[in-house]
Amino acid sequence: MPDQQTIAPRFDSDEIFCQNGLSLTREVFGKIIVRGSEQQLIAATASCGVDLPAPNTQTLAPGLQCLWQRPDRVLVLCDLHRQAGLIGQLNGSGAVALAAESQYCAYRIAGAAAADLINCGCSLDLRNGSFPINACAGTLIAKVPATLLRAGTDEYLVLVESALAVHFECWIAAVADTGSDGERK
């Protein structure tokens, strides 16, 4: 079981499937895009009690998760009930914060074969030495743009564009059902 400190806040979730030792859940939480210079991002994240993450990592605070997306942008995950207040707080620091809960769908993929499943459609090296817990990266999974976060030893959080969420769900269910070798399980 991964350390609870490294797992994204679970505010609400819907299980999509649980089979062959894998589970896929749709996670529901507030998503805030924060843009600005490095100094503005440092001030913005500090205003809500979390450090600016280093490239390709995340930082955590109680009830908050901050993912690095690129040098001028981070994504803050929080309880939906806190989102409006956090946007005001983050905007007060000089950075620009925008609600993004409708822009992304979030999924948690967990199980011993989670990395193998993701690697059926993603070229990132997900071995622990290359992609350790708390690492995050922008990538393509089944040709869908995604932000991938390693939340635990066998647990990943995937954020995909909402418009492509149904394609992602269908792809991942099909791969989980047949496996990477194409044989039905």
C-alpha positions as CSV (number, residue, x, y, z in Angstrom):
1,M,0.0,0.0,0.0
2,P,1.5,3.4,-1.0
3,D,2.2,6.0,1.6
4,Q,-1.1,8.0,2.0
5,Q,1.0,11.3,1.8
6,T,1.8,10.6,-1.8
7,I,-1.8,10.0,-3.0
8,A,-3.9,12.7,-4.6
9,P,-6.8,13.8,-2.4
10,R,-9.8,11.5,-2.9
11,F,-12.8,13.8,-2.7
12,D,-15.2,11.7,-4.7
13,S,-14.8,8.9,-7.2
14,D,-16.8,6.5,-9.4
15,E,-15.4,3.0,-10.1
16,I,-15.5,2.3,-13.8
17,F,-14.1,-1.2,-13.6
18,C,-12.2,-3.6,-11.4
19,Q,-10.9,-6.7,-13.2
20,N,-7.7,-8.7,-13.6
21,G,-6.2,-7.1,-10.6
22,L,-6.6,-3.6,-12.0
23,S,-9.1,-0.8,-11.1
24,L,-10.0,2.3,-12.9
25,T,-11.9,5.0,-11.1
26,R,-13.0,8.5,-12.3
27,E,-11.9,11.0,-9.7
28,V,-13.8,14.2,-8.9
29,F,-12.1,17.2,-7.5
30,G,-11.4,20.8,-8.2
31,K,-8.8,21.6,-10.8
32,I,-7.2,25.0,-11.1
33,I,-4.7,26.1,-13.8
34,V,-2.3,28.7,-12.4
35,R,-0.1,30.6,-14.9
36,G,2.6,33.2,-14.4
37,S,6.3,33.8,-14.1
38,E,8.3,31.6,-11.7
39,Q,8.2,34.3,-9.0
40,Q,4.4,34.6,-9.4
41,L,4.0,30.8,-9.2
42,I,6.2,30.7,-6.1
43,A,4.0,33.4,-4.5
44,A,0.8,31.8,-5.6
45,T,1.5,28.3,-4.4
46,A,2.9,29.7,-1.1
47,S,-0.3,31.6,-0.6
48,C,-2.2,28.3,-0.3
49,G,0.5,26.5,1.8
50,V,2.2,24.4,-0.9
51,D,5.6,24.7,-2.4
52,L,6.1,25.2,-6.2
53,P,6.9,21.8,-7.5
54,A,10.2,21.1,-9.3
55,P,9.8,20.2,-13.0
56,N,8.0,16.9,-13.6
57,T,7.0,16.5,-9.9
58,Q,4.2,17.4,-7.5
59,T,4.0,19.0,-4.1
60,L,1.4,18.3,-1.4
61,A,-0.3,20.1,1.4
62,P,-3.3,19.0,3.4
63,G,-6.2,18.8,0.9
64,L,-4.1,20.2,-2.0
65,Q,-1.9,18.8,-4.7
66,C,0.1,20.9,-7.0
67,L,1.4,19.4,-10.3
68,W,4.1,21.0,-12.4
69,Q,3.0,21.2,-16.0
70,R,5.5,23.5,-17.6
71,P,7.7,26.4,-16.5
72,D,4.9,28.9,-16.5
73,R,2.0,26.7,-15.4
74,V,1.0,24.4,-12.5
75,L,-2.2,22.5,-11.9
76,V,-3.7,22.6,-8.4
77,L,-6.1,19.8,-7.4
78,C,-8.4,20.4,-4.4
79,D,-11.8,19.8,-2.9
80,L,-14.5,21.3,-5.2
81,H,-15.9,23.2,-2.2
82,R,-12.5,25.0,-1.8
83,Q,-12.0,25.8,-5.4
84,A,-13.6,29.2,-5.6
85,G,-11.8,30.5,-2.5
86,L,-8.5,29.1,-3.8
87,I,-8.9,30.8,-7.2
88,G,-9.3,34.2,-5.4
89,Q,-6.3,33.4,-3.2
90,L,-4.1,32.4,-6.1
91,N,-5.1,35.3,-8.2
92,G,-4.2,37.7,-5.4
93,S,-0.5,36.7,-5.8
94,G,0.0,38.1,-9.3
95,A,-0.5,34.8,-11.1
96,V,-3.6,34.0,-13.1
97,A,-5.7,31.2,-11.8
98,L,-8.6,29.7,-13.7
99,A,-11.1,26.9,-12.9
100,A,-10.4,23.9,-15.1
101,E,-12.6,21.2,-13.7
102,S,-14.5,21.0,-17.0
103,Q,-11.3,20.9,-19.0
104,Y,-10.0,17.7,-17.6
105,C,-11.3,14.3,-16.5
106,A,-9.2,12.5,-13.9
107,Y,-8.7,8.8,-13.6
108,R,-6.9,6.6,-11.0
109,I,-5.4,3.4,-12.4
110,A,-4.3,1.0,-9.7
111,G,-3.0,-2.5,-9.5
112,A,0.1,-4.6,-10.0
113,A,-0.2,-4.3,-13.8
114,A,-1.1,-0.6,-13.9
115,A,2.2,0.4,-15.5
116,D,2.0,-2.3,-18.1
117,L,-1.5,-1.2,-19.0
118,I,-0.5,2.4,-19.4
119,N,2.5,1.4,-21.4
120,C,0.3,-0.3,-24.0
121,G,-0.5,3.3,-25.2
122,C,2.3,5.4,-23.7
123,S,6.0,5.4,-24.4
124,L,7.2,6.8,-21.0
125,D,9.5,4.5,-19.0
126,L,7.4,3.9,-15.9
127,R,9.9,1.9,-14.0
128,N,10.5,3.3,-10.5
129,G,14.0,4.5,-11.2
130,S,12.8,6.5,-14.2
131,F,9.3,7.6,-13.1
132,P,9.3,7.5,-9.2
133,I,6.4,8.2,-6.9
134,N,5.3,11.9,-7.2
135,A,6.7,12.2,-10.7
136,C,4.4,13.7,-13.3
137,A,4.7,14.3,-17.0
138,G,2.7,15.5,-20.0
139,T,2.4,12.6,-22.5
140,L,0.2,10.8,-24.9
141,I,-1.8,7.7,-23.9
142,A,-3.6,6.0,-26.8
143,K,-3.0,9.2,-28.7
144,V,-4.8,11.2,-26.0
145,P,-2.9,14.2,-24.5
146,A,-2.6,13.4,-20.8
147,T,-0.9,14.5,-17.6
148,L,0.3,11.4,-15.9
149,L,1.2,11.3,-12.2
150,R,2.7,8.3,-10.3
151,A,0.7,8.4,-7.0
152,G,2.0,5.2,-5.5
153,T,4.0,2.0,-6.3
154,D,1.2,0.6,-8.4
155,E,-1.1,3.6,-8.7
156,Y,-1.3,6.4,-11.3
157,L,-3.5,9.5,-11.7
158,V,-4.2,10.4,-15.3
159,L,-5.8,13.7,-16.4
160,V,-7.1,13.8,-19.9
161,E,-9.0,16.4,-21.9
162,S,-12.7,16.0,-21.2
163,A,-13.6,15.9,-24.9
164,L,-11.4,12.7,-25.2
165,A,-12.4,11.0,-22.0
166,V,-14.8,8.5,-23.6
167,H,-12.2,7.4,-26.0
168,F,-9.7,7.0,-23.2
169,E,-12.1,5.0,-21.1
170,C,-13.0,2.7,-24.0
171,W,-9.3,2.2,-24.9
172,I,-8.2,1.4,-21.4
173,A,-11.2,-1.0,-20.8
174,A,-10.3,-2.8,-24.0
175,V,-6.6,-3.1,-23.2
176,A,-7.4,-4.3,-19.7
177,D,-9.7,-6.9,-21.1
178,T,-7.3,-8.2,-23.8
179,G,-3.9,-7.4,-22.3
180,S,-0.9,-6.1,-24.2
181,D,-0.5,-9.3,-26.1
182,G,-3.9,-8.9,-27.7
183,E,-5.2,-12.2,-26.1
184,R,-8.6,-12.0,-24.4
185,K,-8.3,-12.6,-20.7
